[in-house]
Amino acid sequence: MARLAVRVRPGARRTAVVRYDGAVLHLDIAAPPIEGRANAALIDFVADELGLPERALEVIRGHRTRNKLLEVDVPAARLEEWLRGQPR
């Protein structure tokens, strides 16, 4: 299990990684922040990027805020490798 701090901007034009600053992954999420749609889109996007099923990710903090903490059922080394490939 690994944890990932994420800062999201819901309602963006498209879902994409904006940057990774070494501590927090900044993401634009195309879904609106209504009825959990942005959280679902966040889970879907990160799971797809990591090649994991959606059930392998969970928002454990920040359900209603832009600052979130994800728990990812993947070895920390694999998550760190993926993060190193993200824009700075």
PDB file of N, CA, C and O in Angstrom, chain B, residues numbered from 101:
ATOM      1  N   MET B 101       0.835  -1.188   0.000  1.00  0.00           N
ATOM      2  CA  MET B 101       0.000   0.000   0.000  1.00  0.00           C
ATOM      3  C   MET B 101       0.876   1.246   0.000  1.00  0.00           C
ATOM      4  O   MET B 101       1.899   1.314   0.680  1.00  0.00           O
ATOM      5  N   ALA B 102       0.451   2.209  -0.767  1.00  0.00           N
ATOM      6  CA  ALA B 102       1.155   3.486  -0.822  1.00  0.00           C
ATOM      7  C   ALA B 102       0.115   4.596  -0.705  1.00  0.00           C
ATOM      8  O   ALA B 102      -1.063   4.394  -1.003  1.00  0.00           O
ATOM      9  N   ARG B 103       0.559   5.752  -0.273  1.00  0.00           N
ATOM     10  CA  ARG B 103      -0.325   6.909  -0.172  1.00  0.00           C
ATOM     11  C   ARG B 103       0.169   8.000  -1.106  1.00  0.00           C
ATOM     12  O   ARG B 103       1.369   8.173  -1.316  1.00  0.00           O
ATOM     13  N   LEU B 104      -0.785   8.729  -1.658  1.00  0.00           N
ATOM     14  CA  LEU B 104      -0.480   9.771  -2.629  1.00  0.00           C
ATOM     15  C   LEU B 104      -1.283  11.022  -2.300  1.00  0.00           C
ATOM     16  O   LEU B 104      -2.513  10.981  -2.254  1.00  0.00           O
ATOM     17  N   ALA B 105      -0.590  12.129  -2.072  1.00  0.00           N
ATOM     18  CA  ALA B 105      -1.241  13.417  -1.852  1.00  0.00           C
ATOM     19  C   ALA B 105      -1.549  14.029  -3.216  1.00  0.00           C
ATOM     20  O   ALA B 105      -0.690  14.085  -4.096  1.00  0.00           O
ATOM     21  N   VAL B 106      -2.781  14.483  -3.372  1.00  0.00           N
ATOM     22  CA  VAL B 106      -3.245  15.007  -4.656  1.00  0.00           C
ATOM     23  C   VAL B 106      -3.958  16.339  -4.419  1.00  0.00           C
ATOM     24  O   VAL B 106      -4.687  16.502  -3.440  1.00  0.00           O
ATOM     25  N   ARG B 107      -3.739  17.270  -5.318  1.00  0.00           N
ATOM     26  CA  ARG B 107      -4.483  18.546  -5.339  1.00  0.00           C
ATOM     27  C   ARG B 107      -5.205  18.580  -6.674  1.00  0.00           C
ATOM     28  O   ARG B 107      -4.569  18.546  -7.727  1.00  0.00           O
ATOM     29  N   VAL B 108      -6.524  18.645  -6.638  1.00  0.00           N
ATOM     30  CA  VAL B 108      -7.309  18.594  -7.867  1.00  0.00           C
ATOM     31  C   VAL B 108      -7.939  19.945  -8.178  1.00  0.00           C
ATOM     32  O   VAL B 108      -8.199  20.755  -7.288  1.00  0.00           O
ATOM     33  N   ARG B 109      -8.172  20.158  -9.459  1.00  0.00           N
ATOM     34  CA  ARG B 109      -8.932  21.314  -9.931  1.00  0.00           C
ATOM     35  C   ARG B 109     -10.088  20.744 -10.747  1.00  0.00           C
ATOM     36  O   ARG B 109      -9.934  20.476 -11.938  1.00  0.00           O
ATOM     37  N   PRO B 110     -11.257  20.556 -10.105  1.00  0.00           N
ATOM     38  CA  PRO B 110     -12.399  19.986 -10.827  1.00  0.00           C
ATOM     39  C   PRO B 110     -12.991  20.981 -11.818  1.00  0.00           C
ATOM     40  O   PRO B 110     -12.792  22.190 -11.702  1.00  0.00           O
ATOM     41  N   GLY B 111     -13.715  20.455 -12.783  1.00  0.00           N
ATOM     42  CA  GLY B 111     -14.362  21.307 -13.774  1.00  0.00           C
ATOM     43  C   GLY B 111     -13.414  21.829 -14.841  1.00  0.00           C
ATOM     44  O   GLY B 111     -13.739  22.791 -15.537  1.00  0.00           O
ATOM     45  N   ALA B 112     -12.244  21.209 -14.981  1.00  0.00           N
ATOM     46  CA  ALA B 112     -11.270  21.629 -15.993  1.00  0.00           C
ATOM     47  C   ALA B 112     -11.731  21.176 -17.388  1.00  0.00           C
ATOM     48  O   ALA B 112     -12.673  20.393 -17.514  1.00  0.00           O
ATOM     49  N   ARG B 113     -11.073  21.663 -18.405  1.00  0.00           N
ATOM     50  CA  ARG B 113     -11.420  21.273 -19.782  1.00  0.00           C
ATOM     51  C   ARG B 113     -11.172  19.794 -20.045  1.00  0.00           C
ATOM     52  O   ARG B 113     -11.932  19.144 -20.762  1.00  0.00           O
ATOM     53  N   ARG B 114     -10.088  19.265 -19.448  1.00  0.00           N
ATOM     54  CA  ARG B 114      -9.772  17.843 -19.638  1.00  0.00           C
ATOM     55  C   ARG B 114      -9.076  17.330 -18.385  1.00  0.00           C
ATOM     56  O   ARG B 114      -8.544  18.106 -17.590  1.00  0.00           O
ATOM     57  N   THR B 115      -9.089  16.029 -18.225  1.00  0.00           N
ATOM     58  CA  THR B 115      -8.425  15.412 -17.089  1.00  0.00           C
ATOM     59  C   THR B 115      -6.975  15.134 -17.472  1.00  0.00           C
ATOM     60  O   THR B 115      -6.704  14.447 -18.457  1.00  0.00           O
ATOM     61  N   ALA B 116      -6.050  15.672 -16.684  1.00  0.00           N
ATOM     62  CA  ALA B 116      -4.623  15.515 -16.990  1.00  0.00           C
ATOM     63  C   ALA B 116      -3.781  15.876 -15.770  1.00  0.00           C
ATOM     64  O   ALA B 116      -4.216  16.595 -14.872  1.00  0.00           O
ATOM     65  N   VAL B 117      -2.570  15.353 -15.775  1.00  0.00           N
ATOM     66  CA  VAL B 117      -1.597  15.735 -14.752  1.00  0.00           C
ATOM     67  C   VAL B 117      -1.075  17.115 -15.108  1.00  0.00           C
ATOM     68  O   VAL B 117      -0.675  17.359 -16.246  1.00  0.00           O
ATOM     69  N   VAL B 118      -1.079  18.016 -14.136  1.00  0.00           N
ATOM     70  CA  VAL B 118      -0.537  19.356 -14.333  1.00  0.00           C
ATOM     71  C   VAL B 118       0.951  19.327 -13.987  1.00  0.00           C
ATOM     72  O   VAL B 118       1.796  19.749 -14.777  1.00  0.00           O
ATOM     73  N   ARG B 119       1.255  18.819 -12.782  1.00  0.00           N
ATOM     74  CA  ARG B 119       2.654  18.707 -12.367  1.00  0.00           C
ATOM     75  C   ARG B 119       2.746  17.871 -11.087  1.00  0.00           C
ATOM     76  O   ARG B 119       1.757  17.650 -10.388  1.00  0.00           O
ATOM     77  N   TYR B 120       3.952  17.423 -10.814  1.00  0.00           N
ATOM     78  CA  TYR B 120       4.265  16.761  -9.551  1.00  0.00           C
ATOM     79  C   TYR B 120       5.408  17.538  -8.930  1.00  0.00           C
ATOM     80  O   TYR B 120       6.491  17.621  -9.510  1.00  0.00           O
ATOM     81  N   ASP B 121       5.178  18.108  -7.758  1.00  0.00           N
ATOM     82  CA  ASP B 121       6.193  18.970  -7.142  1.00  0.00           C
ATOM     83  C   ASP B 121       7.078  18.249  -6.135  1.00  0.00           C
ATOM     84  O   ASP B 121       7.782  18.892  -5.357  1.00  0.00           O
ATOM     85  N   GLY B 122       7.049  16.930  -6.143  1.00  0.00           N
ATOM     86  CA  GLY B 122       7.871  16.155  -5.223  1.00  0.00           C
ATOM     87  C   GLY B 122       7.123  15.717  -3.986  1.00  0.00           C
ATOM     88  O   GLY B 122       7.563  14.804  -3.288  1.00  0.00           O
ATOM     89  N   ALA B 123       5.994  16.355  -3.700  1.00  0.00           N
ATOM     90  CA  ALA B 123       5.192  15.985  -2.536  1.00  0.00           C
ATOM     91  C   ALA B 123       3.720  15.798  -2.900  1.00  0.00           C
ATOM     92  O   ALA B 123       3.039  14.939  -2.339  1.00  0.00           O
ATOM     93  N   VAL B 124       3.234  16.608  -3.841  1.00  0.00           N
ATOM     94  CA  VAL B 124       1.819  16.609  -4.194  1.00  0.00           C
ATOM     95  C   VAL B 124       1.673  16.507  -5.708  1.00  0.00           C
ATOM     96  O   VAL B 124       2.361  17.198  -6.459  1.00  0.00           O
ATOM     97  N   LEU B 125       0.769  15.635  -6.144  1.00  0.00           N
ATOM     98  CA  LEU B 125       0.437  15.510  -7.559  1.00  0.00           C
ATOM     99  C   LEU B 125      -0.716  16.466  -7.846  1.00  0.00           C
ATOM    100  O   LEU B 125      -1.773  16.356  -7.225  1.00  0.00           O
ATOM    101  N   HIS B 126      -0.533  17.396  -8.771  1.00  0.00           N
ATOM    102  CA  HIS B 126      -1.550  18.377  -9.136  1.00  0.00           C
ATOM    103  C   HIS B 126      -2.244  17.877 -10.406  1.00  0.00           C
ATOM    104  O   HIS B 126      -1.597  17.598 -11.415  1.00  0.00           O
ATOM    105  N   LEU B 127      -3.574  17.771 -10.334  1.00  0.00           N
ATOM    106  CA  LEU B 127      -4.355  17.244 -11.449  1.00  0.00           C
ATOM    107  C   LEU B 127      -5.497  18.171 -11.816  1.00  0.00           C
ATOM    108  O   LEU B 127      -6.119  18.779 -10.945  1.00  0.00           O
ATOM    109  N   ASP B 128      -5.769  18.277 -13.104  1.00  0.00           N
ATOM    110  CA  ASP B 128      -7.000  18.881 -13.596  1.00  0.00           C
ATOM    111  C   ASP B 128      -7.979  17.734 -13.802  1.00  0.00           C
ATOM    112  O   ASP B 128      -7.623  16.711 -14.387  1.00  0.00           O
ATOM    113  N   ILE B 129      -9.199  17.895 -13.329  1.00  0.00           N
ATOM    114  CA  ILE B 129     -10.233  16.871 -13.471  1.00  0.00           C
ATOM    115  C   ILE B 129     -11.395  17.484 -14.235  1.00  0.00           C
ATOM    116  O   ILE B 129     -11.924  18.524 -13.843  1.00  0.00           O
ATOM    117  N   ALA B 130     -11.793  16.840 -15.327  1.00  0.00           N
ATOM    118  CA  ALA B 130     -12.853  17.383 -16.171  1.00  0.00           C
ATOM    119  C   ALA B 130     -14.229  17.303 -15.510  1.00  0.00           C
ATOM    120  O   ALA B 130     -15.109  18.099 -15.835  1.00  0.00           O
ATOM    121  N   ALA B 131     -14.427  16.380 -14.611  1.00  0.00           N
ATOM    122  CA  ALA B 131     -15.732  16.210 -13.964  1.00  0.00           C
ATOM    123  C   ALA B 131     -15.996  17.340 -12.964  1.00  0.00           C
ATOM    124  O   ALA B 131     -15.065  17.871 -12.358  1.00  0.00           O
ATOM    125  N   PRO B 132     -17.257  17.697 -12.801  1.00  0.00           N
ATOM    126  CA  PRO B 132     -17.601  18.733 -11.828  1.00  0.00           C
ATOM    127  C   PRO B 132     -17.565  18.175 -10.400  1.00  0.00           C
ATOM    128  O   PRO B 132     -17.690  16.968 -10.195  1.00  0.00           O
ATOM    129  N   PRO B 133     -17.393  19.059  -9.424  1.00  0.00           N
ATOM    130  CA  PRO B 133     -17.366  18.608  -8.034  1.00  0.00           C
ATOM    131  C   PRO B 133     -18.771  18.429  -7.456  1.00  0.00           C
ATOM    132  O   PRO B 133     -19.100  19.001  -6.417  1.00  0.00           O
ATOM    133  N   ILE B 134     -19.578  17.645  -8.126  1.00  0.00           N
ATOM    134  CA  ILE B 134     -20.965  17.435  -7.728  1.00  0.00           C
ATOM    135  C   ILE B 134     -21.202  15.953  -7.508  1.00  0.00           C
ATOM    136  O   ILE B 134     -20.877  15.128  -8.361  1.00  0.00           O
ATOM    137  N   GLU B 135     -21.772  15.620  -6.356  1.00  0.00           N
ATOM    138  CA  GLU B 135     -22.173  14.246  -6.043  1.00  0.00           C
ATOM    139  C   GLU B 135     -21.044  13.239  -6.228  1.00  0.00           C
ATOM    140  O   GLU B 135     -21.289  12.111  -6.658  1.00  0.00           O
ATOM    141  N   GLY B 136     -19.821  13.626  -5.913  1.00  0.00           N
ATOM    142  CA  GLY B 136     -18.698  12.700  -5.971  1.00  0.00           C
ATOM    143  C   GLY B 136     -18.159  12.411  -7.364  1.00  0.00           C
ATOM    144  O   GLY B 136     -17.316  11.529  -7.527  1.00  0.00           O
ATOM    145  N   ARG B 137     -18.629  13.135  -8.366  1.00  0.00           N
ATOM    146  CA  ARG B 137     -18.177  12.878  -9.741  1.00  0.00           C
ATOM    147  C   ARG B 137     -16.686  13.141  -9.919  1.00  0.00           C
ATOM    148  O   ARG B 137     -16.000  12.375 -10.595  1.00  0.00           O
ATOM    149  N   ALA B 138     -16.177  14.220  -9.319  1.00  0.00           N
ATOM    150  CA  ALA B 138     -14.749  14.531  -9.456  1.00  0.00           C
ATOM    151  C   ALA B 138     -13.903  13.464  -8.763  1.00  0.00           C
ATOM    152  O   ALA B 138     -12.857  13.081  -9.287  1.00  0.00           O
ATOM    153  N   ASN B 139     -14.327  12.985  -7.614  1.00  0.00           N
ATOM    154  CA  ASN B 139     -13.584  11.921  -6.929  1.00  0.00           C
ATOM    155  C   ASN B 139     -13.576  10.643  -7.758  1.00  0.00           C
ATOM    156  O   ASN B 139     -12.550   9.969  -7.857  1.00  0.00           O
ATOM    157  N   ALA B 140     -14.719  10.309  -8.354  1.00  0.00           N
ATOM    158  CA  ALA B 140     -14.793   9.116  -9.197  1.00  0.00           C
ATOM    159  C   ALA B 140     -13.882   9.261 -10.418  1.00  0.00           C
ATOM    160  O   ALA B 140     -13.204   8.310 -10.807  1.00  0.00           O
ATOM    161  N   ALA B 141     -13.870  10.451 -11.019  1.00  0.00           N
ATOM    162  CA  ALA B 141     -13.007  10.686 -12.179  1.00  0.00           C
ATOM    163  C   ALA B 141     -11.536  10.634 -11.781  1.00  0.00           C
ATOM    164  O   ALA B 141     -10.702  10.144 -12.542  1.00  0.00           O
ATOM    165  N   LEU B 142     -11.218  11.134 -10.601  1.00  0.00           N
ATOM    166  CA  LEU B 142      -9.851  11.062 -10.086  1.00  0.00           C
ATOM    167  C   LEU B 142      -9.406   9.612  -9.942  1.00  0.00           C
ATOM    168  O   LEU B 142      -8.329   9.242 -10.410  1.00  0.00           O
ATOM    169  N   ILE B 143     -10.225   8.796  -9.300  1.00  0.00           N
ATOM    170  CA  ILE B 143      -9.912   7.376  -9.111  1.00  0.00           C
ATOM    171  C   ILE B 143      -9.746   6.698 -10.468  1.00  0.00           C
ATOM    172  O   ILE B 143      -8.791   5.950 -10.677  1.00  0.00           O
ATOM    173  N   ASP B 144     -10.665   6.953 -11.385  1.00  0.00           N
ATOM    174  CA  ASP B 144     -10.621   6.347 -12.716  1.00  0.00           C
ATOM    175  C   ASP B 144      -9.329   6.729 -13.446  1.00  0.00           C
ATOM    176  O   ASP B 144      -8.674   5.872 -14.039  1.00  0.00           O
ATOM    177  N   PHE B 145      -8.967   8.006 -13.404  1.00  0.00           N
ATOM    178  CA  PHE B 145      -7.780   8.484 -14.116  1.00  0.00           C
ATOM    179  C   PHE B 145      -6.508   7.873 -13.544  1.00  0.00           C
ATOM    180  O   PHE B 145      -5.692   7.336 -14.295  1.00  0.00           O
ATOM    181  N   VAL B 146      -6.326   7.945 -12.232  1.00  0.00           N
ATOM    182  CA  VAL B 146      -5.092   7.430 -11.620  1.00  0.00           C
ATOM    183  C   VAL B 146      -5.008   5.918 -11.790  1.00  0.00           C
ATOM    184  O   VAL B 146      -3.931   5.392 -12.070  1.00  0.00           O
ATOM    185  N   ALA B 147      -6.124   5.211 -11.625  1.00  0.00           N
ATOM    186  CA  ALA B 147      -6.120   3.757 -11.822  1.00  0.00           C
ATOM    187  C   ALA B 147      -5.713   3.407 -13.249  1.00  0.00           C
ATOM    188  O   ALA B 147      -4.918   2.492 -13.466  1.00  0.00           O
ATOM    189  N   ASP B 148      -6.255   4.130 -14.213  1.00  0.00           N
ATOM    190  CA  ASP B 148      -5.920   3.880 -15.618  1.00  0.00           C
ATOM    191  C   ASP B 148      -4.441   4.164 -15.884  1.00  0.00           C
ATOM    192  O   ASP B 148      -3.774   3.389 -16.570  1.00  0.00           O
ATOM    193  N   GLU B 149      -3.930   5.264 -15.349  1.00  0.00           N
ATOM    194  CA  GLU B 149      -2.522   5.622 -15.529  1.00  0.00           C
ATOM    195  C   GLU B 149      -1.582   4.557 -14.954  1.00  0.00           C
ATOM    196  O   GLU B 149      -0.531   4.273 -15.528  1.00  0.00           O
ATOM    197  N   LEU B 150      -1.967   3.978 -13.826  1.00  0.00           N
ATOM    198  CA  LEU B 150      -1.124   2.976 -13.166  1.00  0.00           C
ATOM    199  C   LEU B 150      -1.423   1.555 -13.634  1.00  0.00           C
ATOM    200  O   LEU B 150      -0.731   0.614 -13.248  1.00  0.00           O
ATOM    201  N   GLY B 151      -2.450   1.399 -14.463  1.00  0.00           N
ATOM    202  CA  GLY B 151      -2.820   0.066 -14.936  1.00  0.00           C
ATOM    203  C   GLY B 151      -3.416  -0.798 -13.838  1.00  0.00           C
ATOM    204  O   GLY B 151      -3.185  -2.006 -13.783  1.00  0.00           O
ATOM    205  N   LEU B 152      -4.191  -0.158 -12.959  1.00  0.00           N
ATOM    206  CA  LEU B 152      -4.798  -0.851 -11.828  1.00  0.00           C
ATOM    207  C   LEU B 152      -6.313  -0.828 -11.948  1.00  0.00           C
ATOM    208  O   LEU B 152      -6.864   0.037 -12.629  1.00  0.00           O
ATOM    209  N   PRO B 153      -6.996  -1.768 -11.294  1.00  0.00           N
ATOM    210  CA  PRO B 153      -8.457  -1.663 -11.231  1.00  0.00           C
ATOM    211  C   PRO B 153      -8.835  -0.527 -10.279  1.00  0.00           C
ATOM    212  O   PRO B 153      -8.080  -0.203  -9.362  1.00  0.00           O
ATOM    213  N   GLU B 154      -9.982   0.062 -10.497  1.00  0.00           N
ATOM    214  CA  GLU B 154     -10.420   1.180  -9.666  1.00  0.00           C
ATOM    215  C   GLU B 154     -10.517   0.792  -8.195  1.00  0.00           C
ATOM    216  O   GLU B 154     -10.318   1.636  -7.320  1.00  0.00           O
ATOM    217  N   ARG B 155     -10.817  -0.458  -7.914  1.00  0.00           N
ATOM    218  CA  ARG B 155     -10.956  -0.893  -6.521  1.00  0.00           C
ATOM    219  C   ARG B 155      -9.624  -0.861  -5.765  1.00  0.00           C
ATOM    220  O   ARG B 155      -9.609  -0.999  -4.542  1.00  0.00           O
ATOM    221  N   ALA B 156      -8.508  -0.681  -6.481  1.00  0.00           N
ATOM    222  CA  ALA B 156      -7.185  -0.621  -5.854  1.00  0.00           C
ATOM    223  C   ALA B 156      -6.874   0.775  -5.309  1.00  0.00           C
ATOM    224  O   ALA B 156      -5.828   0.975  -4.691  1.00  0.00           O
ATOM    225  N   LEU B 157      -7.765   1.734  -5.529  1.00  0.00           N
ATOM    226  CA  LEU B 157      -7.562   3.102  -5.045  1.00  0.00           C
ATOM    227  C   LEU B 157      -8.735   3.531  -4.185  1.00  0.00           C
ATOM    228  O   LEU B 157      -9.875   3.119  -4.399  1.00  0.00           O
ATOM    229  N   GLU B 158      -8.423   4.375  -3.201  1.00  0.00           N
ATOM    230  CA  GLU B 158      -9.474   4.892  -2.330  1.00  0.00           C
ATOM    231  C   GLU B 158      -9.079   6.288  -1.850  1.00  0.00           C
ATOM    232  O   GLU B 158      -7.935   6.526  -1.461  1.00  0.00           O
ATOM    233  N   VAL B 159     -10.039   7.198  -1.884  1.00  0.00           N
ATOM    234  CA  VAL B 159      -9.837   8.517  -1.292  1.00  0.00           C
ATOM    235  C   VAL B 159     -10.027   8.332   0.214  1.00  0.00           C
ATOM    236  O   VAL B 159     -11.126   8.012   0.666  1.00  0.00           O
ATOM    237  N   ILE B 160      -8.961   8.533   0.989  1.00  0.00           N
ATOM    238  CA  ILE B 160      -9.080   8.326   2.435  1.00  0.00           C
ATOM    239  C   ILE B 160      -9.190   9.637   3.207  1.00  0.00           C
ATOM    240  O   ILE B 160      -9.540   9.639   4.388  1.00  0.00           O
ATOM    241  N   ARG B 161      -8.892  10.746   2.543  1.00  0.00           N
ATOM    242  CA  ARG B 161      -9.059  12.048   3.176  1.00  0.00           C
ATOM    243  C   ARG B 161      -9.312  13.088   2.087  1.00  0.00           C
ATOM    244  O   ARG B 161      -8.712  13.029   1.014  1.00  0.00           O
ATOM    245  N   GLY B 162     -10.199  14.039   2.366  1.00  0.00           N
ATOM    246  CA  GLY B 162     -10.454  15.127   1.434  1.00  0.00           C
ATOM    247  C   GLY B 162     -11.571  14.879   0.458  1.00  0.00           C
ATOM    248  O   GLY B 162     -11.520  15.364  -0.673  1.00  0.00           O
ATOM    249  N   HIS B 163     -12.591  14.128   0.867  1.00  0.00           N
ATOM    250  CA  HIS B 163     -13.697  13.825  -0.038  1.00  0.00           C
ATOM    251  C   HIS B 163     -14.389  15.076  -0.592  1.00  0.00           C
ATOM    252  O   HIS B 163     -14.919  15.052  -1.702  1.00  0.00           O
ATOM    253  N   ARG B 164     -14.382  16.152   0.173  1.00  0.00           N
ATOM    254  CA  ARG B 164     -15.085  17.374  -0.241  1.00  0.00           C
ATOM    255  C   ARG B 164     -14.153  18.560  -0.417  1.00  0.00           C
ATOM    256  O   ARG B 164     -14.611  19.701  -0.478  1.00  0.00           O
ATOM    257  N   THR B 165     -12.854  18.310  -0.501  1.00  0.00           N
ATOM    258  CA  THR B 165     -11.898  19.403  -0.685  1.00  0.00           C
ATOM    259  C   THR B 165     -11.026  19.126  -1.902  1.00  0.00           C
ATOM    260  O   THR B 165     -11.062  18.034  -2.469  1.00  0.00           O
ATOM    261  N   ARG B 166     -10.249  20.116  -2.295  1.00  0.00           N
ATOM    262  CA  ARG B 166      -9.333  19.945  -3.421  1.00  0.00           C
ATOM    263  C   ARG B 166      -8.088  19.150  -3.027  1.00  0.00           C
ATOM    264  O   ARG B 166      -7.458  18.511  -3.870  1.00  0.00           O
ATOM    265  N   ASN B 167      -7.743  19.195  -1.753  1.00  0.00           N
ATOM    266  CA  ASN B 167      -6.580  18.455  -1.253  1.00  0.00           C
ATOM    267  C   ASN B 167      -7.040  17.087  -0.786  1.00  0.00           C
ATOM    268  O   ASN B 167      -7.871  16.972   0.115  1.00  0.00           O
ATOM    269  N   LYS B 168      -6.496  16.054  -1.405  1.00  0.00           N
ATOM    270  CA  LYS B 168      -6.941  14.694  -1.122  1.00  0.00           C
ATOM    271  C   LYS B 168      -5.753  13.800  -0.801  1.00  0.00           C
ATOM    272  O   LYS B 168      -4.613  14.095  -1.161  1.00  0.00           O
ATOM    273  N   LEU B 169      -6.043  12.712  -0.124  1.00  0.00           N
ATOM    274  CA  LEU B 169      -5.052  11.687   0.132  1.00  0.00           C
ATOM    275  C   LEU B 169      -5.620  10.385  -0.390  1.00  0.00           C
ATOM    276  O   LEU B 169      -6.684   9.939   0.038  1.00  0.00           O
ATOM    277  N   LEU B 170      -4.897   9.779  -1.324  1.00  0.00           N
ATOM    278  CA  LEU B 170      -5.309   8.509  -1.902  1.00  0.00           C
ATOM    279  C   LEU B 170      -4.496   7.377  -1.299  1.00  0.00           C
ATOM    280  O   LEU B 170      -3.302   7.523  -1.038  1.00  0.00           O
ATOM    281  N   GLU B 171      -5.146   6.262  -1.083  1.00  0.00           N
ATOM    282  CA  GLU B 171      -4.442   5.042  -0.729  1.00  0.00           C
ATOM    283  C   GLU B 171      -4.474   4.162  -1.970  1.00  0.00           C
ATOM    284  O   GLU B 171      -5.537   3.890  -2.529  1.00  0.00           O
ATOM    285  N   VAL B 172      -3.306   3.728  -2.387  1.00  0.00           N
ATOM    286  CA  VAL B 172      -3.173   2.975  -3.632  1.00  0.00           C
ATOM    287  C   VAL B 172      -2.592   1.612  -3.302  1.00  0.00           C
ATOM    288  O   VAL B 172      -1.537   1.514  -2.676  1.00  0.00           O
ATOM    289  N   ASP B 173      -3.281   0.566  -3.723  1.00  0.00           N
ATOM    290  CA  ASP B 173      -2.824  -0.797  -3.473  1.00  0.00           C
ATOM    291  C   ASP B 173      -1.800  -1.191  -4.535  1.00  0.00           C
ATOM    292  O   ASP B 173      -2.087  -1.945  -5.465  1.00  0.00           O
ATOM    293  N   VAL B 174      -0.598  -0.652  -4.357  1.00  0.00           N
ATOM    294  CA  VAL B 174       0.513  -0.890  -5.269  1.00  0.00           C
ATOM    295  C   VAL B 174       1.791  -0.694  -4.458  1.00  0.00           C
ATOM    296  O   VAL B 174       1.797   0.098  -3.516  1.00  0.00           O
ATOM    297  N   PRO B 175       2.863  -1.386  -4.797  1.00  0.00           N
ATOM    298  CA  PRO B 175       4.116  -1.135  -4.076  1.00  0.00           C
ATOM    299  C   PRO B 175       4.553   0.328  -4.233  1.00  0.00           C
ATOM    300  O   PRO B 175       4.426   0.917  -5.306  1.00  0.00           O
ATOM    301  N   ALA B 176       5.062   0.891  -3.153  1.00  0.00           N
ATOM    302  CA  ALA B 176       5.480   2.300  -3.158  1.00  0.00           C
ATOM    303  C   ALA B 176       6.504   2.580  -4.257  1.00  0.00           C
ATOM    304  O   ALA B 176       6.489   3.659  -4.851  1.00  0.00           O
ATOM    305  N   ALA B 177       7.381   1.637  -4.532  1.00  0.00           N
ATOM    306  CA  ALA B 177       8.407   1.836  -5.565  1.00  0.00           C
ATOM    307  C   ALA B 177       7.767   2.023  -6.942  1.00  0.00           C
ATOM    308  O   ALA B 177       8.237   2.837  -7.737  1.00  0.00           O
ATOM    309  N   ARG B 178       6.716   1.287  -7.223  1.00  0.00           N
ATOM    310  CA  ARG B 178       6.039   1.416  -8.524  1.00  0.00           C
ATOM    311  C   ARG B 178       5.357   2.779  -8.633  1.00  0.00           C
ATOM    312  O   ARG B 178       5.409   3.418  -9.683  1.00  0.00           O
ATOM    313  N   LEU B 179       4.722   3.220  -7.555  1.00  0.00           N
ATOM    314  CA  LEU B 179       4.081   4.529  -7.553  1.00  0.00           C
ATOM    315  C   LEU B 179       5.119   5.631  -7.730  1.00  0.00           C
ATOM    316  O   LEU B 179       4.905   6.564  -8.503  1.00  0.00           O
ATOM    317  N   GLU B 180       6.227   5.532  -7.028  1.00  0.00           N
ATOM    318  CA  GLU B 180       7.294   6.535  -7.141  1.00  0.00           C
ATOM    319  C   GLU B 180       7.867   6.575  -8.559  1.00  0.00           C
ATOM    320  O   GLU B 180       8.186   7.649  -9.070  1.00  0.00           O
ATOM    321  N   GLU B 181       7.996   5.426  -9.184  1.00  0.00           N
ATOM    322  CA  GLU B 181       8.498   5.376 -10.558  1.00  0.00           C
ATOM    323  C   GLU B 181       7.550   6.115 -11.500  1.00  0.00           C
ATOM    324  O   GLU B 181       7.994   6.868 -12.367  1.00  0.00           O
ATOM    325  N   TRP B 182       6.252   5.902 -11.332  1.00  0.00           N
ATOM    326  CA  TRP B 182       5.270   6.587 -12.163  1.00  0.00           C
ATOM    327  C   TRP B 182       5.323   8.096 -11.916  1.00  0.00           C
ATOM    328  O   TRP B 182       5.254   8.885 -12.859  1.00  0.00           O
ATOM    329  N   LEU B 183       5.445   8.494 -10.650  1.00  0.00           N
ATOM    330  CA  LEU B 183       5.503   9.921 -10.306  1.00  0.00           C
ATOM    331  C   LEU B 183       6.722  10.595 -10.902  1.00  0.00           C
ATOM    332  O   LEU B 183       6.651  11.756 -11.304  1.00  0.00           O
ATOM    333  N   ARG B 184       7.839   9.889 -10.966  1.00  0.00           N
ATOM    334  CA  ARG B 184       9.058  10.471 -11.557  1.00  0.00           C
ATOM    335  C   ARG B 184       8.866  10.812 -13.028  1.00  0.00           C
ATOM    336  O   ARG B 184       9.556  11.687 -13.551  1.00  0.00           O
ATOM    337  N   GLY B 185       7.953  10.147 -13.693  1.00  0.00           N
ATOM    338  CA  GLY B 185       7.692  10.404 -15.106  1.00  0.00           C
ATOM    339  C   GLY B 185       6.704  11.534 -15.354  1.00  0.00           C
ATOM    340  O   GLY B 185       6.398  11.847 -16.505  1.00  0.00           O
ATOM    341  N   GLN B 186       6.203  12.146 -14.291  1.00  0.00           N
ATOM    342  CA  GLN B 186       5.212  13.217 -14.446  1.00  0.00           C
ATOM    343  C   GLN B 186       5.896  14.574 -14.584  1.00  0.00           C
ATOM    344  O   GLN B 186       7.024  14.747 -14.122  1.00  0.00           O
ATOM    345  N   PRO B 187       5.228  15.533 -15.215  1.00  0.00           N
ATOM    346  CA  PRO B 187       5.811  16.873 -15.371  1.00  0.00           C
ATOM    347  C   PRO B 187       6.133  17.506 -14.024  1.00  0.00           C
ATOM    348  O   PRO B 187       5.438  17.286 -13.032  1.00  0.00           O
ATOM    349  N   ARG B 188       7.190  18.288 -14.012  1.00  0.00           N
ATOM    350  CA  ARG B 188       7.592  19.006 -12.789  1.00  0.00           C
ATOM    351  C   ARG B 188       7.158  20.439 -12.851  1.00  0.00           C
ATOM    352  O   ARG B 188       7.406  21.200 -11.916  1.00  0.00           O
TER     353      ARG B 188
END
